[in-house]
Amino acid sequence: MPINKNAQVRHLAIDKCLSNKMLEESQRTTKAIMERCEEALQECGTNSCGISKRTFQKDLADMERLYGVGIKRKRTSVMEEGRKVQRYCYQYEDPDFSIRTVAMSPEQKRTLEGADFIIRQFSQLPQMDWLKESALLLETTLGMQDETAGSIFAIEKADSKGIERLPLMAKAIRNRQVISMTCRTARYGEKTYVVSPVYLKQYNRRWYLFGYVHKKETSSYELYTFPLDNVEKYSEIPNSAYHNEPKDWHAYFNQFIGVTNYTDREVKTIRLRVFPGNASATASEHTKHLLKNTSLHETQTCVENSDGTMDVTLCVKINRELVNSLLKYADNIQIIEPQELRDEIVNILKAGIERNMQIGH
């Protein structure tokens, strides 16, 4: 009998606890694992009122039956509220087991083939072209035997907890729902915002929410960008007026690389030259190949010169994503203009050289 969506979410949450060798016994007790299950259900946007111990025990039995794995239960002493108590904790009999490594059943494969068909249809839409890579990877995997796929190609795992918040954020945007979000960053610590969410974007394997922050002190709204993996908690604010402004998002993102838009900066013409300098000719050719085949931005043009160099031009705002992208090629490019971008790159490289030259001196 197939399991439902909520059970699948719970199984994955339980598996994360049982397969993580770094977790202490206190993090693998009945109470701790049930809490992880409830968090996972909430992050997926399901209407969960919590799970019972009976449901939890049934999940464990179902996992043993479905995946052919033994789950050990033992009593242990753990600290709770400053005192030692006896609790049951759980772990797989095979410490290297995870349900994420189990081969797909025929039923699961048929389900994914149906999903692949739907994804390929939606990937033809201009606003959904980011789905093309997912469709190709899914189609490639489904076209092979399970034991073959893993031996001829690998997919980088993007295990960002932010992606688990996508369904709820997308639902809030669709329903024009104002939300309260508490975010934590290294620079600002923990801070809570009241937000009208309006757009989601993926960049460099991270998901970002764009939303209008309600400025109570000035009765105004300002567009902010939030990395979803910085969101600690969130909740809906009923009966709060939703705010949005008409925006051509393609034109908006066409002004810069990535997700950081400095509203006080203008779009600049960036001119680069791929030039070997002290690097080998092979390294220079590799850089030229990369820049021609993996464009930094859709405005980019490349012109090869008779002396073997290549000029690259793009029109964007200067932001940290542009700087980080250029630093990858720092040993093979010259920044012809603008001067401010060249100065920023030079200062970063100088600081790095000085910091590393101090080692051993």
C-alpha positions, 0 to 999 in steps of 0.5 A: 500500500503506497504511503501518503505525502505526510508519511513520506515527509516523516520518514525522511525526517526520521531517517535524518536523525537515524542516519546522522552519526554525529547526533547524540543519543538525546537527539535521537529519543522519541520526543526529539525525533517526533519534534523533527517530524513536526518541524519537517511537516510545517516546513512543507506547508502541511496542516499538521497538528503534531504527531502521536506516539502511535503514529511515530511507532507505526512509521518506524514499523513501516520503514522497517517493512518498506526499506528492509532495515532494522531499527534498534531501540534502547533505554538510555539516560539523557538530560532534560530540564537539568535532570537525568531521565530514562528515555528510549533512543533509536538508531539503524542496525546498519550504521551506514544505512539511509533510505536516501540510498535505497533503489527506487521501486517500480511504483516510485519510478512510474511516479517520477516518470509522470513528474518528469513529463509534467516538469518538461512541459512547464520548463518550456515556459519562459518564466520556468526555464530554470526547470530544464536542468532538473528535467534533464537530470531526472530523465537521465537518471530514470533512463538508467538502471539504478546500479548504473546511474551512480557509476557514470555521473554524479549530481552535486547535493544541494542540501540547503534547509532553505529549499524546504521553505519554498512551498510555504513561501510560494503559497504566501505569494500566491495567496497574497499573504503577509508574513512575519519572518525572523532571520539570522545573519552574521552581520545583524544577528536575529531580526524580525520583519513583516513582509509581503512576499512577491518573488522567488529566485534561485542563484548559486544553489541558494533560494532567495525571497524578494518581498516588501518589508513593512516600515511601520515607523514611516508607513512605507515599503521597501524591497528586501532580499532574504536568503531562505536558509537564513529564515529561522521562523515565520508565520502568517499575519491574518488580516494584514494589508498585502503590498505589491508593485507592478514590476518587470522582473526580467528587466529588474534582474537584467541590471545585475548578476545574482540577487544583490541590487544596489538601487543607488548604482547605475548600470556600467559597461564592464570591459575585460580582456583575457590575457595570459600574463604570467599564467600558462597559455593553456590556462588562458585558453581555458578561461576564454573557453569558459567565458564564451560557453558559460556567460556571466550575464545575458548582455555579455559579448566576446571578441577574439583579437589577432594577438590571442587575447579576447575582449569581453563586454557586459552591461551590469551594476557592480555588486559582490556577485560580479566581483566574486565571478571575476575573482575566479579568473583573476590570474587570466583577465585584465579589467579594462574599465571601469576603474572602480571595479579594477580598484576593488579587485586589486584591493581584494587580491592585495589583501589576500596576498598580504594575509598569506605572506604573513604565514611562517614569517 
